[in-house]
Amino acid sequence: IMTKEENRGRYECLMEGGRVVQSCLLEHLHEHLNAEIVLGTIRSRTEAEAWLRCSFLATSQGEAGVAAARDLVEAALESMAKPGLALVAQGTGGVLQTTRSGRLMSKFYLAFASMQRLSSVLSREQEVELPNLLAVPCDCKELSETMLRVSEKRVLNTLNKSKNGDIIRFPLKEKVNSAEMKVYILLQAVLGVLPISDPSLSHEATHLVKLAQRLATCLVEMVMHHSQAKANLALVTNSYLLLKSLTCGLWENSCHVIKQMPKVGPVLTSALITAGFTSFSAIAAANPRLLELAAGKAPPFGSRVVEFARQLPQYSLEVGR
């Protein structure tokens, strides 16, 4: 092993097996405990304590770890049963029962802190607007662990505020100085089909959209099964719009609709927009040859695009009294 002199002791310790291995279960106790309750492996506090005593977290600390298992389980279950989130509930005879929130947390593999952040939206009126809801996944643990590098700030600030180019839909008032702000800008850059000059940021943005989509899906399910939240029309509408945008990779009012078609990128999309094809209805009614002329493509490109647009389901809503 070739390394610096100051790192020599570290690698020698690894080779001799002298490094102490510690458990990370305590940092994720809520997530693992909830998953076991959802699966039915743990059905009571006694079983939860026995499960924790058999873990490496408890056995590695000897008698002290085994004795502390009860206190850790009690503290975790108490925080998981708080009103507003209630991942678990206690039934008759002290049986632990999972709740809808607990099943959603397990289904979408979300952190306990993320579930707390999502549940905070259900009872707050000021967070129902679309820019506020977009900021919610950015604060969650799954996305907030993203690192902000000094070299990325120039690109991010240009996307946020630029006099010469396109900017994001909901710009920030301040310059980028946190990981949450970075995620907030990158998500909007993808949804707005804005060019990201940094290749590493562009790749990271695609990954962040997938994570945000998982969080938005959980948020929608939480809203629709919450007695008070589902009566808030603005919250229901904007949460669905956010999920729709993240799923399609476009804002709900975007003109880049044809970008959803396989093998059609930003260049072809921009060419069709310049020619006036800004909606699926306009594309479905267009002459395939005109599409090929606008995109600079040979047949049967236009026919495939028209067929793709015509295969999409058409919905209509009639409201009467």
C-alpha positions in Angstrom: 0.0 0.0 0.0 1.5 3.3 -1.1 0.3 6.2 1.2 1.5 9.2 3.1 3.4 8.8 6.3 0.6 10.3 8.4 -1.8 7.6 7.1 0.5 4.7 7.8 -0.9 3.9 11.3 -4.4 3.8 9.9 -3.7 1.1 7.4 -1.5 -0.9 9.8 -4.4 -0.9 12.2 -6.7 -2.2 9.4 -4.3 -5.0 8.5 -3.9 -6.1 12.1 -7.7 -6.0 12.7 -7.3 -3.5 15.5 -9.9 -1.1 14.4 -13.1 -1.2 16.4 -16.2 -1.9 14.3 -19.3 0.0 15.5 -22.9 -0.5 14.7 -24.9 2.2 12.8 -28.3 0.8 13.9 -28.8 3.5 16.5 -28.7 6.2 13.8 -31.5 4.4 11.8 -33.4 2.7 14.7 -36.7 4.3 13.8 -36.5 3.0 10.2 -35.6 -0.6 11.0 -38.0 -0.8 13.9 -40.9 0.5 11.7 -40.0 -2.0 8.9 -40.1 -4.9 11.4 -43.5 -3.8 12.7 -44.9 -3.5 9.2 -43.6 -7.0 8.3 -45.1 -8.4 11.5 -41.8 -9.5 12.9 -42.3 -7.3 16.0 -45.8 -7.3 17.5 -45.2 -6.0 21.0 -42.7 -3.9 23.1 -41.3 -7.1 24.6 -40.5 -8.5 21.2 -39.0 -5.2 20.2 -36.7 -5.2 23.2 -35.7 -8.9 22.5 -35.0 -8.0 18.8 -32.7 -5.1 19.8 -30.9 -7.1 22.5 -29.9 -9.7 19.8 -28.5 -6.9 17.5 -24.8 -6.1 17.1 -25.6 -2.7 18.6 -26.4 -4.2 22.0 -24.1 -7.2 22.0 -21.0 -5.2 21.1 -21.5 -3.1 24.2 -21.8 -6.0 26.6 -24.2 -5.9 29.5 -24.6 -2.1 29.3 -25.9 -2.4 25.8 -28.3 -5.1 26.6 -29.6 -3.2 29.6 -30.0 0.0 27.5 -32.1 -1.8 24.9 -35.4 -1.2 26.8 -34.8 2.5 27.1 -33.9 2.8 23.4 -37.0 0.9 22.3 -39.2 3.0 24.6 -37.8 6.3 23.3 -38.1 5.2 19.7 -41.7 3.9 20.0 -42.7 7.0 21.8 -41.5 9.3 19.1 -43.0 7.1 16.4 -46.4 7.3 18.1 -46.6 11.0 18.4 -49.8 12.7 17.0 -49.4 14.1 13.5 -47.2 11.3 12.2 -48.2 8.2 14.3 -46.1 5.5 12.5 -47.3 2.9 15.1 -50.3 2.5 17.3 -50.9 0.3 20.4 -53.8 -2.0 20.2 -55.5 -4.2 22.8 -53.2 -6.1 25.0 -50.2 -3.9 24.2 -50.0 -5.2 20.6 -48.1 -2.8 18.3 -50.0 -2.1 15.1 -48.7 -0.3 12.1 -50.5 2.7 10.6 -50.9 4.1 7.1 -48.0 6.5 7.7 -45.8 3.6 8.9 -46.6 1.5 5.8 -45.9 4.5 3.5 -42.5 5.0 5.2 -41.6 1.3 4.7 -43.0 1.2 1.2 -41.0 4.2 -0.1 -37.9 3.5 2.0 -37.9 6.9 3.7 -36.1 8.2 6.7 -37.9 9.0 9.9 -36.8 12.7 9.6 -38.2 12.8 6.1 -41.6 11.5 7.3 -41.6 14.2 9.9 -40.9 16.8 7.3 -43.6 15.5 5.0 -46.2 15.3 7.7 -45.5 18.9 8.8 -47.1 20.0 5.5 -50.5 18.5 6.3 -51.3 21.0 9.0 -49.6 24.2 7.6 -51.5 26.6 5.3 -48.4 28.6 4.2 -46.8 25.6 2.5 -49.5 24.7 0.0 -48.1 26.8 -2.9 -46.1 24.9 -5.6 -42.7 26.6 -4.8 -43.2 25.8 -1.1 -44.1 22.2 -1.8 -41.1 21.8 -4.1 -38.9 22.9 -1.2 -40.2 20.1 1.0 -38.4 17.2 -0.7 -35.2 19.4 -0.8 -35.3 19.5 3.1 -35.7 15.7 3.4 -32.8 13.6 4.4 -32.7 11.7 1.1 -31.9 14.9 -0.8 -30.3 17.2 1.8 -27.3 14.9 2.1 -26.1 16.2 -1.3 -22.9 18.2 -1.0 -22.4 21.7 -2.3 -19.0 22.3 -3.8 -17.5 25.7 -4.3 -16.9 25.1 -8.0 -20.6 24.5 -8.5 -21.8 27.8 -7.1 -21.2 29.8 -10.3 -23.3 27.4 -12.5 -26.1 27.3 -9.9 -26.2 31.1 -9.4 -26.4 31.5 -13.2 -29.4 29.1 -13.3 -31.0 31.1 -10.5 -30.4 34.6 -11.8 -29.1 35.4 -15.2 -29.6 38.5 -17.4 -28.7 36.9 -20.6 -30.2 33.3 -20.4 -33.2 31.4 -19.2 -33.6 31.0 -15.4 -35.6 28.6 -13.2 -39.3 29.1 -12.6 -39.1 30.0 -9.0 -35.7 31.8 -8.4 -34.3 32.3 -5.0 -33.7 35.7 -3.6 -30.3 34.9 -2.2 -27.1 33.3 -3.7 -26.6 29.6 -3.3 -25.0 28.8 0.0 -26.5 25.4 1.1 -27.1 21.9 -0.2 -30.9 22.4 0.0 -30.7 25.5 -2.3 -28.6 23.5 -4.7 -31.2 20.7 -4.9 -34.0 23.3 -5.3 -32.3 24.9 -8.3 -31.3 21.6 -10.0 -34.8 20.2 -9.8 -36.2 23.3 -11.4 -33.5 23.2 -14.1 -34.5 19.7 -15.1 -38.2 20.5 -15.0 -37.6 23.7 -17.0 -35.4 21.9 -19.6 -32.6 24.4 -18.9 -29.0 23.5 -20.1 -26.7 22.7 -17.2 -23.2 23.4 -18.3 -21.5 21.2 -15.7 -21.7 17.5 -16.7 -21.4 16.3 -13.1 -24.2 18.6 -12.0 -26.4 17.5 -15.0 -25.9 13.8 -14.0 -26.6 14.6 -10.3 -29.8 16.5 -11.2 -31.3 13.5 -13.0 -30.7 11.3 -9.9 -32.2 14.0 -7.6 -35.4 14.1 -9.7 -35.9 10.3 -9.2 -35.5 10.7 -5.4 -37.8 13.7 -5.3 -40.4 11.8 -7.3 -40.4 9.1 -4.6 -40.9 11.7 -1.8 -43.6 13.5 -3.8 -45.5 10.2 -4.3 -45.5 9.6 -0.6 -46.6 13.2 0.0 -49.6 12.8 -2.3 -50.7 9.6 -0.6 -50.4 11.2 2.8 -52.5 14.2 1.7 -55.2 12.1 0.1 -55.7 10.0 3.3 -55.5 12.9 5.8 -59.0 14.1 6.9 -58.0 17.8 7.0 -55.4 17.9 4.3 -57.6 16.4 1.6 -60.2 19.1 2.1 -57.5 21.7 1.2 -58.0 22.2 -2.5 -54.8 24.1 -3.0 -52.7 21.5 -1.2 -54.3 18.6 -3.1 -53.9 20.4 -6.5 -50.3 21.5 -6.0 -49.1 18.2 -4.5 -50.5 16.4 -7.6 -49.0 19.0 -9.9 -45.6 18.5 -8.3 -45.8 14.7 -8.6 -46.9 15.0 -12.2 -44.0 17.3 -13.0 -41.4 15.2 -11.4 -42.8 12.0 -13.1 -42.8 13.6 -16.5 -39.6 15.6 -16.0 -41.4 18.8 -17.1 -43.4 21.5 -15.5 -47.2 21.1 -15.9 -47.3 24.2 -18.2 -44.2 23.4 -20.2 -44.1 23.6 -24.0 -41.5 20.8 -24.2 -44.2 18.1 -24.2 -42.7 16.0 -26.9 -39.6 15.5 -24.7 -41.5 12.7 -23.0 -41.3 10.7 -26.2 -38.4 8.2 -26.2 -35.2 9.2 -28.2 -36.3 12.9 -28.4 -34.0 15.2 -26.6 -33.9 19.0 -25.9 -32.5 19.9 -29.4 -35.4 18.3 -31.3 -37.9 19.6 -28.8 -36.7 23.1 -29.2 -36.9 22.8 -33.0 -40.5 21.7 -32.8 -41.4 24.5 -30.3 -39.9 27.1 -32.7 -42.1 25.7 -35.4 -45.2 26.1 -33.2 -45.7 22.5 -32.0 -46.1 23.2 -28.3 -48.9 20.7 -27.3 -49.8 17.1 -28.0 -53.1 18.2 -29.6 -51.2 20.3 -32.1 -48.7 17.5 -32.8 -51.5 14.9 -33.2 -53.2 17.1 -35.8 -50.0 18.1 -37.7 -48.7 16.8 -41.0 -45.9 14.4 -40.4 -43.8 15.9 -43.2 -44.0 19.4 -41.5 -42.7 17.8 -38.3 -39.8 16.3 -40.2 -39.1 19.6 -41.9 -39.1 21.5 -38.5 -36.9 18.9 -36.8 -34.6 18.3 -39.8 -35.3 14.6 -39.7 -36.0 12.1 -42.5 -39.2 10.0 -42.7 -40.7 8.2 -40.8 -39.8 10.4 -37.9 -42.9 12.6 -38.3 -45.2 9.6 -38.5 -43.8 8.2 -35.3 -44.2 11.5 -33.5 -47.8 11.9 -34.6 -48.6 8.3 -33.7 -47.1 8.8 -30.3 -49.3 11.9 -29.7 -52.5 10.2 -31.0 -52.0 7.2 -28.7 -52.2 9.3 -25.6 -55.5 9.1 -23.7 -57.8 12.2 -24.1 -59.8 13.3 -21.0 -62.7 15.8 -20.8 -64.7 17.1 -17.8 -68.2 18.4 -17.9 -69.6 20.2 -14.9 -73.3 20.7 -14.6 -75.9 21.8 -12.1 
